[in-house]
Amino acid sequence: MKNPIIFATCCILLSGCVSQETFVKNNIRYTEYELDRAECETNAAQEVAVNRSPGAEIAVAVLTGVYQTQDANAPARKRNYEACMLKKGYQRVELPVCPNAQNAKATGVGPLTANKEIQVGKGSCYAMDASGRIIFAKKED
């Protein structure tokens, strides 16, 4: 593509249209979800240290012309987080983006309605708040 700014803008716009894979446990309050998620993220970060390999970073820079930090342990840290969530009784689900984000934020379960219980099933979707936190909602018919 001749104009990289247009290409990047298109990629960003399209990325908002994809499904989100997340972990869900029905009948728990959003606050419990956030606490479990934070605990699993913290444990994964503590148990699987960051491993940056200077050799790999230099090789990538030579081949691509872009110096980019690589963390060889990132996949292991992600698996550790996922195992923690599964151990806590969560299920991995894929949710589509809610067609009306404003309605999802107003009626869904998220950070501003943290005492409500999460209920995800057929017809569920997700939206994101301004801080990037997930909001669980139902699609409008």
Secondary structure in CASP SS format (residue, H / E / C, confidence):
PFRMAT SS
TARGET T0000
AUTHOR 0000-0000-0000
METHOD secondary structure of the structure
MODEL  1
M C 1.00
K C 1.00
N C 1.00
P H 1.00
I H 1.00
I H 1.00
F H 1.00
A H 1.00
T H 1.00
C H 1.00
C H 1.00
I H 1.00
L H 1.00
L H 1.00
S H 1.00
G C 1.00
C C 1.00
V C 1.00
S C 1.00
Q E 1.00
E E 1.00
T E 1.00
F E 1.00
V E 1.00
K C 1.00
N C 1.00
N C 1.00
I C 1.00
R E 1.00
Y H 1.00
T H 1.00
E H 1.00
Y H 1.00
E H 1.00
L H 1.00
D H 1.00
R H 1.00
A H 1.00
E H 1.00
C H 1.00
E H 1.00
T H 1.00
N H 1.00
A H 1.00
A H 1.00
Q H 1.00
E H 1.00
V C 1.00
A C 1.00
V C 1.00
N C 1.00
R E 1.00
S C 1.00
P H 1.00
G H 1.00
A H 1.00
E H 1.00
I H 1.00
A H 1.00
V H 1.00
A H 1.00
V H 1.00
L H 1.00
T H 1.00
G C 1.00
V C 1.00
Y C 1.00
Q C 1.00
T C 1.00
Q C 1.00
D E 1.00
A C 1.00
N C 1.00
A H 1.00
P H 1.00
A H 1.00
R H 1.00
K H 1.00
R H 1.00
N H 1.00
Y H 1.00
E H 1.00
A H 1.00
C H 1.00
M H 1.00
L H 1.00
K H 1.00
K C 1.00
G C 1.00
Y C 1.00
Q E 1.00
R E 1.00
V E 1.00
E E 1.00
L E 1.00
P C 1.00
V E 1.00
C C 1.00
P C 1.00
N C 1.00
A H 1.00
Q H 1.00
N H 1.00
A H 1.00
K H 1.00
A H 1.00
T H 1.00
G C 1.00
V E 1.00
G C 1.00
P H 1.00
L H 1.00
T H 1.00
A C 1.00
N C 1.00
K C 1.00
E E 1.00
I C 1.00
Q C 1.00
V C 1.00
G C 1.00
K C 1.00
G C 1.00
S E 1.00
C E 1.00
Y E 1.00
A E 1.00
M E 1.00
D C 1.00
A C 1.00
S C 1.00
G C 1.00
R C 1.00
I E 1.00
I E 1.00
F E 1.00
A E 1.00
K E 1.00
K C 1.00
E C 1.00
D C 1.00
END
